Amino acid sequence: MNKKQDAAFTYLMLQFSFVRPLEQTLNNLNEGIYKYGSNQAMKVLNETLQDCVNCLLNALNIDLKCPALEGTFSKENEQKFIKYFTMLKQKYQEYSDVIEL
């Protein structure tokens, strides 16, 4: 592939594997979809967070760490997830100019 094809592939990969899941998760968090005290919510949020981090790292070679949170879903953990997902979105926006179409 040439540079333009590589950039297009990276862009599409990030749209489907990073941007959409990240935006959907932030919307769900802000709308109160996840129930406090839920272990399942913590599992889903931790998996989505790690998937988004790995996708961004693979696509753009960014050094970023987001530790998995422990316990049940709570107001405190909700705020941490919002912080981490927002940080990922900001990192993506900082590096999005790398992708030239």
N, C-alpha and C positions, 0 to 999 in steps of 0.2 A: 504494500500500500504506500501511496505517497503521503506527504505531510497533510494535505487537505483532507484526504480520506481518513487518516488517523485522527485528525481533529474532529471530523464529523462523527466517527465511531465513538470517540470519547464523549462528545457532547450528548449523543443519544443514550449511551450507557448511563451517564450521570442523570439524565432526565428520568429514565425509567427506574434506575436502581438507587438513586439518591434523592433527587428533588421531590418526586411524587411521594415516596414513603415519608420523607421528612416533613413536608407540608401537611400531609394527612395526619401524621402523628401530632404535630403542633396544634392542628385544628381540633383533634380529639381531646387533647389535654386542655385546651382553652374552653372547650364546650362541656367539660366534665364527664366525658364518656366513661372514663376509668373510675372504678369504685374504690374508695378508701378501704384499706384492710385486705385488699385482694392480692394474693400471691400470683395469680394468673396475670394480672395487670403488670406487676413487676417483671414477670418473665417476658411478656410481650414487649414491654418498653425497653428492657435491657437488650433483648435480641435485636430489636429494630435499631437501637442506638449503635450497637456493635456492627451491624450490617452497614449502616450509613457511614460510620467511621472507616470501616474496611474499604468500602467502595471509593470514598474520597481519597484515602491513602493510595489505593491502587491506581486510580486515574491520574492523580496530580502529584504524587510523591510528597505529601504533606506530613510533617511530624506532628501528630496530634494524639492526645491520650484522653479517653473518657472512661473512667472506671465504672464497672458494673456496680449498681447500687444494691444494697441488701435490705432485707426486711419486707414488710408488706407495703402496699401503696398507701401513702399518706400525703397530707398537705405539704409537708417538708420535702418528701421525695418528688412530689409533683413539681415543685418549684425547681428542684435540681434538674429534673428531666427537661423542663422548659428552658432552663439555662443551657444545658448541654446541646439540645437540638437547635436553639437559637445561635449558639456559638458555631455549630457546624454550618448552619445556613450562612453566617457571616464569613466563615472561612471559604465556603464555596464562592460567595460573591467576590471576595478578595482575589481568588484565583481564576475566576471565570474569564478574565481577559486573556488568560493563557490559551484558551480555546479559540482559535481563529477559523472562522468559516468563510 
